[in-house]
Amino acid sequence: MNLFAQSGWIKLMLILFLLLLGAGSLIYNNYLVGKILDQERASVQLWAKVIEFNSLPYDQQASAKLFEVAFQLQENSSVPDSLIDKLLEVEGLRSSQDFVTDELVLDEAGYFQVPAVLVDSTGAPVEYIYFTPSESNPDSQEVTVEYGFRNIALKHIDTPAKRERLVNQLKETNPPIKITIGDEQTQIVQFVYYGESPTVRILRYFPYIQILILTLLLGIGYTTYKSITRTEQSNLWVGMAKEAAHQLGTPISSLYGWIHLFKDEYGDDKSASKIIQEIENDVERLSGVAERFGKIGSSPELSSMDIKSNLDGVITYMERRLPKLGKAVNVKKDLEADAKVMINPELFQWAVENLVKNSMDALTTNGREAYIAVSSRIKGKDVIIDIEDSGSGIEPSQFKSVFRPGYSTKKRGWGLGLSLTKRIIEDYHSGKVFVLKSELGVGTTMRITLPVEEKES
């Protein structure tokens, strides 16, 4: 019986939900990035066409004539400067390159967001040479060289090697845009290489950030769900255990009364006295079980106890009950560990009994030797206790599942024995219990580790 098998389905559904959400996010993000890239390419193509248009011979001739008229008027002192400024303003408005760049290519802040470069047919950036009068010497001119880069910081293009590296990067990012300048006789071919805007670069990482956040949220949600479920289960076990202890109290007290009557009536009969003593031992054991149930949910009192004598007592008790199981079982003991450990004797013995009882139930009568071997040794600062059997074994995929509440391979099992054992060893005694090894048809070895009591110096 597995009362909590649905937790596996919950994990699967959460994983599928995360995968579907992540796939949907990636698909939509790629669609959005594609749309933005189309817009950016259209802007760069428009800018390139404007450059190509302004380089046509008739457009250059018109600009030259307009500037010539403006310069001639400047030499005439009778012409007001405001008229000359208007002519130059007309030329600026007439220049479709400036208009298209300002109104259609640049953003609201006046920035060309897409990094781009204009190169010649050899792949070298186009150079713009400007001559300006020197401030120190009016008779000489200063030469300024600028390169055809757009939206690229100066620190990335201040050396030939940096310019060449950046051109290659832009060349690999997007297909180039071809520009043809001049007429058929003086035709010059240039190219525009461009990259991606910061918005596109951020959007490319966004799905992974979104998936990471969703994974964290789902992890927190699942952990919270498991914590609430575990708390509810714990409260249920505690209530059931305390109720069982309460219900067992009355018949146990009655059994003690009957034992005393039998002792008074048949105390002189040796054979009867032996039977009565065994009955009394079992009733005391049953009283101990009730006491254990009563301690579930409360902090147990730990005391320094000898681990060897406690293990030996449990094994001896279980060994006396082996004939009642109808199996010829060989119990082997190798208790090397002789150390003090902080334990609660009742709860610790209960945990070991559960493991030994599970080993007994797993034994088969298929011609092989049926045995249970209990060994203990000290390793570092821990006591190692191994409980090995020659039973049916456990599948490797179930090593962790056997400790889950409700997991049982028995038809009428509740699946609480190993869960309580894990709670006793790990929560109450700060130890560990786990399946060390197991093989189907060969047997299983369970291991308990407990910290050795530190001696005061």
N, C-alpha and C positions, 0 to 999 in steps of 0.2 A: 504493500500500500504506500502510495506517495501523495500525501496531502498537499504538498507545495510544489508540484511539478509545473504549475502554471507560471512560475517565475522564469522558467526557460523561454516560454512563449512571450512573456513580457519583454525580455531582453531582445528576442528576435524581432518583435514588432517595433521596438525602439530603434534598432539598427536599420530595419527597412525604411522606417520613417525618415531617419537621418540621411540614408542614401538617396531616397526620392527627393527630399528637400535640397540636398546638395547638388543632385543632377539638375533639378529645375533651376536652381540658382546659377549654375554654370551655363546652362543653355540660354537663359535670359540675359545673363551678363555678356556672353559672347555676341548675342543679338544686339545688345545695346552698344557694345564696343564697335561692332561692325558698322552700325549707323553713324556713330561719331567719326569713325575713320573715313567713311564716305564723305561726310561733310568737310572734314579737314582736307581730304584730297581735292574736293571741289574748290575749296578756298585757295589752296596752293596752285591748282591749275588756273584759276582766275588770275591770280597774281602773276603767274608765268605768261599768260596770254597778254596781260597788260604790258609787261616788259617787251614782249614780242611786237605788240602793236605800236608802242612808242618808238620802237627802233626802225619803223618803216621809213623810207626816204622822204615821202611827202610830209609826214608828220614832223620829221626833223627839220625840213626846210621851212615849214610854217613857224616852228618855234624859233628858228634862227632869224627869220624876218621880223618877228615880233620883238625879239630881244634887240635887233639892230635899230628898230624905230625907237625903242625905249632909250637906248644909249645915245642916239642922235638928239633926242629931246633933252636928255640930261646935259648936253653940251650947250644947249640954248638956255641962257639964264632967265629968259622971259617966261619960260614954261614952268608952271608951279609943280612942286614936287608931288603934290597930291594926285595930279594927273598921271605922272609917271608911275606912282604906286598903284594906281588903278589898272594901268596896263599890265604891270607885273602880276597883279592879283588875277586879272583875266587869264593870263598865261597859266597861273597856278590852277585856276578852276578848269581851264581847258585841258590840263594834263590829266587824262583819264587814269593814269597810273596812281597818282596821289589820291584821287577821289575814290577809286575802287579799293585801294589799300586802306584808306581811313574809314570808309563806310562799310565795307563788306568783308575785309580780311581781318582787320584789327578788332580786338574785343572792346568792351565799354571803357576799360582803363587805358586803351591805346596801345596794347601789347599784341605782338604777333605771336600767338601761343605755340604754334608749331615750329620746331627748330628746322631750319632749311638753309641751303647754300646753293648759290649759282656758280657752276663750274664751266670751263671751256671744254672743247672736244678732247683734250688730253686728260681731263679729270682734275685739273688744278683750279682752285678757287679764283673767280674773276676778281681782278684788282681794279680799284677806283683811285685814281691819282688826282689829288687836289692841290692847286698852287694858291697860296695866300701870301699877301705882303708880310714881310718880316717886321716885327715890332722894333727890333733893335737896329735894323738897317732897311730903311724904306726903299732903297734901290734894289734890294734882293727879295727873293720869294722863298717861302718855306713850302716844302713838299710833304704832303700827308697822304699815306697809302691806307685805304680801307679795303676790306675783303667782302665778298658777297654773302656773308652769313647773316641770318636772321634769328633772333631770339636765342642767342648763344652767348654766354658770359665770356668776357674778354680773356679771362684766365685760362679758358679752354682752347684758345686759338692764338695765343701770343707767341708761339714758335712754329716753324714749318712742320716739325714732327707731330705736334698736337693737331695742326690743321689737317695734315694728311690722315691721321688716325680718325679724326672726327668725320671727315669726308667718307672714309671707308665704312664707318659705322652707319651713317645715314644712307649710304648706297645699299647696304644689306637690309635695311629696315623696310623700305618701300621701293617699288619700281620707279625709275627716274621719269621726269617729265621733259620732253624735248622742246627746245625753243630754236626757231630759225630766225636769224636777224639779217637784214639787208635784202638786196634784190638778187636775181639769179646770178649776176656776175660777181657780186661781192658778198655772197652768202656766207654767214658764219653760224655754226651749229653750237649751241650751248645746252646744258642740262640743269634741271633743278632736282637736287636730292633733298629729301625731307624725312623727318622722323615722326615721333608721336608726342602729342601734348601731355602735360602732367596729369590731366584728367584721365586720359586713356591708361597711362601707366598705373595710376592708383586703382582704376577699375579692374585691371588685370589681377591685382592681388586681393580684391574685395571678396570674391567667393571663398577663398581659403580662410580669410579672417572670419567670414560669416559661418563657415563650417566649424571652425575652431570654437567660436562662441556658442553655436548650437550644441556642439559636443559637450562643452562644459555645462551648459544649462541642462541638457538631458542627463548628464552624469550626476549633477546635483539633484535633479528630480528623482532619478532612480535610487540614488543613495538615501534620499529622504523617505522614499516609499519603502525601501528595505528596512530602514530604521524604524519606521512606524509599524511595519509588519512584525519585525522582530520584537518590538516592545509589546505589541498585542499578544504575540505568541508566548512571550515570557510571562506576562500577566496571567494568561490562561493556564500555563504550566504551574505557576505558583499557586493559583487558586485550586487547581485540581490536586496538587500535592498536599496542600494544607488540609483540604477536605478529606483526602484519603487518610492522612494521619489522624484526623479527628474521628473518622468512622472506624478505624482500626483500634482506636484506644479502648473502646468498651469490650469487644470480644477478647482482646489480649488480656485485659484485667480479669475477665471471666475465666480464661484458660489458666491463668496463674492460680485462681481459686480452686479449680478442678485439680490441678497438679498437687496442691497442698492436701486436698482430700485424699487423692490417690496415695500420697506418701504416708498419711496417717493410717490408711486402710491396708496398704500392701507394702509398707516400709520394711517389713522383716523378710519379704520374699526377694532373694537376690536377683533372679531373672526379671521380676517385675520392676525392681528398683533400677536396673540398668535401662529398661525401656522408658521408665518415667524420667530418668536423667536425660536421655536423648530427646524426649519430648520437651523437657524443660529447656534444653539447649536450643532447640528449634524455635520455641516460643520467645526465648531471649533474642534470638536472631530476628524474629518477626517484630519484636519490640524495637530492635535497632533500626529495622527498615522503616517503621512508623516514625521513629525519631529523625531519620534522614529526610523523609518527606516533609516533616515539620520544619526542617532547617532550610529547605529550598526557598529562595527569595530573600533570605536574610544573610547578613555578613557572618560567615562561620568563624569560630574561634580557632586559630591555628596555634599549635604548640610544637615544641621541638621533640620529635619522635625518631626512634630508630627505624629506618626504612626496611632493614632486613627482617626484623621480627614482625612488622606489620604485613609484609609480603608473605612471609611463611605462614602466618595465621590465616590469611585469606586462602592460600593454596591448600592448606591442610583441611580447612572446612569444606572447600569445594571438592577435594579429593574423596572425602567421606561420603559425599552425595553422588559420586560417579556411578555406583552400581544401580542406582535408581533410574539412570538414563538408558539402561539396557545396552550399553556399549562397552567393549573392552578397551579402555583408554589408558594409555601409559602417560603418566604425568612426570615430567622431568624438571628438576629444579637446579639452577646454577646461580645462586645468590651471592655474588662476590662483593657487591656494594655493602659496606658496613659504615654508614654515616648517618648523621643527624639531619633531618629534613623538617622544615616547618609545614606541618600538615594538620588537617582535621581527620582523626583516625576513622570515624564513621563514614564520612564522605569519600575519603581516599579508598578505603576498602570497598565501598560501593562501586566506585569507578573501575577498580581492578576486577571485581566480581562480574561486572557487565561485560568486560572484554573476555574473561575466561568463559563465561556462559555463552557468549557469541561463538567462541572457538569450539565449545562442545557441540553447539547446535549445528555447526558447519561440518563436523566430522561425518564421514561416510563409511559404510561397511562394504567396501568393494574389494576386499582381499588385502588392501594395504594396511600397514601398521597405523593405527589411530593413536596420535600422541598430541600432547600439549606441552610445550617447553617454555618455562618462565625463567628468564635470566636477568641479572642486574649487574651493573658495573659503574664505576665512576670515570667520567671523561671530562677533564678540565674542572669546571665549577658546576657540573651537572651530574645527576644520577640518571643513567640510561636503563630503562626497563623494557625488555622485549618479550612479547607474548606471541609465540609461534605455534601454528597448528598445521595438521596435515589434512585440512578440510577441502572444500570445493573451490576455494579461491574467489577473488574479486577481479572484475574487469578493470584494466587501468583507467578507463574513462570514468569509473565510478569511485575512484579513490577519495575524492572530496565529497561526493554526493552521499556516501554512507553516514556522514555526520550531520546531514540535514534533518531537521525534524520531519517526521512522517515518512522517511525513506525506509523501506523494509522489503526483503525478498520473501518473507514468510506470509502465508495466506492470512493468518490472523494476527500478524504483528502490527504494533502501533508505530514502530520506528522512532521511539523516544530514548531507547537505552544508550546508544552511542552519542546521541545529541546531549543527553544529561552528562555522560562521561566527559565529553568535550567541555561542557560548561564547568564541571567540577574541577577538571585539571587546569584549564586555561584561565577561567575567570576567577576561581577561588584560590588556586595554588600557584598562579603565575608560571605554569608549565606549558608543555606542548604535547599533543597526542595526534598521531597521524598514521596512515598506512605506509609502513616502510617498504614492503615489497609484497607482491602477490602474483600467483600464476594459477590459471584455471586448471583444476584437477590435481594440483600439487599442494597448495596451501597458502597461508597468509601470515605475515608478521606485522603486528601492531607495535608501535613504539611510544613510550611515555618518557618525557624528559622533565626533571624537576630540579630546581636550583638547590645546591647543597647549602646548609646553614653556615654562614660565615662565622668563624671563631673569633672571639674578641681577643685582641692582642694585649 
